[in-house]
Amino acid sequence: MNTNQRRHSLFLYLALGAGLFVTILVGLISRSGVQSWTFRIIYALMCIAFVIDSIRHLCPYKFNRLPLALMQIGLVVSLAGGAVAGQLREEEELKVYEGTTETFRTLNVTLNDFIMDTYPNGRPKRFASDLVVRTADGKETSGIIEVNHPLSVGGWKIYQYDYDSDAGADSAYSILGMVREPLQGVMLAGILLMLAAAVLLLVTSRQAGKTTSGQATADNPQIGNNKSSNRKYLWIIWGCAMFALVFFLFIVFSPQIVSKMPVPALQSPWFAPHVLIYILAYAMAAVSAVMAVWLLVCGQKRRERTGLGACDAFARAAFAFITIGMLFGALWAERAWGGYWSWDPKETWAGITWLAYLLFLHIREKNPEAQRTALWICIFAFLCLLMCWQGINLLPSARADSIHLY
């Protein structure tokens, strides 16, 4: 590694480390921290570091280096689009009583009927609004909106937000969310780039494993030559993927096994793939963390003999599935609440986990000799994943305003 490469790598590590640190603070304290200039400046520097690193990944071009570059470019597009869209975003709540019409900007919104179905214990199974919306030019649009099923009229999306919870099924009004976000398509483009990169990460896992192991072969020719071992671990990864697919199909055709009384927000086609992919990610991450602990305990000679190939493969697969699961959640959130990302504590810790695994991958690629550092980061990333899964339930900030605690 020459001087320029070392300088660029140091800048990337510092920017990514700082981004991870401030995001942890936001996850522990309050989502309002994202509005601070410190947070914004650090994230801007992190985006610059990602752009520089992506260019270096693609020049000269190698196919197995494409996924990480594409992933970082997608993230930068999403963050940039989200930052600008956040300034242009318009969102207001509109309370409409049954049989009345409320004027909102250039729209006239009439609530014909508020509909609620309940479970035997009285919990809401479904709540919806039968609406008629008229634009300034006289165009009329009617439809029933509910959670996960908004209505688009005149450049606005109308979401079912709430109702009179004290009255329940007898609620006389409905609370609608009126949302307009002109640059939402930019964020969607970034999300699609990241999804494509995650798939490529899985496709190129064998070549990447050879590359990260092969970088150290000058000092130890045994490293990276255990092809049968790499093949075995690759089949384990794809076997787990097929196992997840079987469960996915099972849940799709037998949704009652998930929950007999899911809240309306969970009644979405995104529920099964989002949860199952994350379960698979948890499994991959757990295996990589256990192997990281074992490699730290067993010593340098054992690490050199294995080349960390197995740990790398599982961590790489975990990162790919975490990315897919997180972005499926973002697409689901847009359908349910009108935005891909809201820095909810659950979302924030998902982002922290994602950044931690990204840091691990960069260290393994750029500094293969820093094995102990990489292994400790792999363990730290898994602890972040556990925090995202269950730990946030203990945070006061999550208990106060998280929409992910059902």
C-alpha positions, 0 to 999 in steps of 0.5 A: 500500500503506497502513501496515497492509499494509506492516506485515503484509507486513514481518511475512510476509517476516521470518517466511518468511525466518527459516523458510527460514533455519532450514530450510536449517540443518536441511538442512545439519547435522542433522534433529534441529534441528527439535526445538529451541525456536528452530525451533519458535518460528520455524515458529509465527510463520511459520504465524501470518503465513500465517494473517494473509496468507490472511485478507487474501487472501480479504477482499475475495475474488477468485478469482485470490487463492484459490490462494495463500491455500488453499495457506498454509492447507493448509500450516498445517493440515499443520504443526499436525496434524503437530506434535500428531500427532508427540506422539501418534505411537507407533512401535515395531519388532517382530522376529518369527521364522518360525513364532512369535508375538510379543505387541505391546500387545493384538495377537498377531502370528504370522509364518508365512513370510518371503518374498524374491525376488531379482534375478539379481545377488542384490539384493532384488527383493521381501521380504514377511511372511505374517502372522496378527494376532489382537486381544484380542477374538479377531478374526483378520486375515491377509495378506502385507505388504511395502514399500508395502503395510502391514496395518491391524489394531486401530488399528495399521498394520503395515509391512515394515521390515527382515530379517536382511540377512546371511542374505538370502532365508534370513532367519529373522525379519522386522522389522515397524514398528508405527505408530499416529498418531491425527491422521494424517487432519488432515495428510491434509486439509492435503495435499489442500488444498495439492494443490487449491491447486496445481491452482488455481495452474495454472488461474488463471495467466493472471489472476495474470499480468495482476494482477502485471503490472497493478499497475505500469501506473500508472507504465508503461501498457505493462506487462501489456498484451502479451496475445499474449505471455502467451497464448504462454507459457501454451500452452507451460506446458500443452503441457509438461503434456501432454508429461509426461502422454504420458511418464507413460502411456508409463512406466505401460504400459512400467515396464521402461524406468525400471529393470530392477532397482528396489529394493522401495521404488521399486516403487510406483504413486506412482513414475511421477507423483512423478518425472515431475511433478518433472521437469516442475517442474525444466524450468519452474524452469530456464526461469524461472531463465534468464529471471531471469538474462537480465532482470537482465542486460538492465536496467530498461527491458527488465524494464518492457517485459516486466513479468516476465510470462513469468518469473512464469508459469514460476515460478508453474507450477514452484511448483505442480508442485513442490507436487504432486510433493512431496505425492505423495512424502509420500503415497508415504512414508506407504504405504512407511514410515508417515509423511508427513514425516520431515525426511529431508535430501531432504525438507528440501531439497524444503521449502526449495525450496518456501519459496523459491518461495513467497517469490518469489511473495509479493514479486511480488504485494506489491512488484511494484516490487522486481523485482531482489530477486524475480529474485535470489530466483528464481535462489536458489530454482532453486539450492535445487532443484538442491541437492535434486536432486543436491547432497544426495548430497554432504552428510555428514548425507544420507550418514549417514541419508537413506533417499532415497539408493539 
